[in-house]
């Protein structure tokens, strides 16, 4: 997967988490927020190691 695809996937998961939070699905939205944070940190760490 390219970086653009990973960014799009993270963005979609984040937006889905916001929609879930607004609709009252707090457990699912918390899981999605944690997933996007984890994936984002992994991508940032990989970019720093490649430099």
Rosetta blueprint (number, residue, H / E / L):
1 X L
2 X L
3 X H
4 X H
5 X H
6 X H
7 X H
8 X H
9 X H
10 X H
11 X H
12 X H
13 X H
14 X H
15 X H
16 X H
17 X H
18 X H
19 X H
20 X H
21 X H
22 X H
23 X L
24 X L
25 X L
26 X H
27 X H
28 X H
29 X H
30 X H
31 X H
32 X H
33 X H
34 X H
35 X H
36 X H
37 X H
38 X H
39 X H
40 X H
41 X H
42 X H
43 X H
44 X H
45 X H
46 X H
47 X H
48 X H
49 X H
50 X H
51 X L
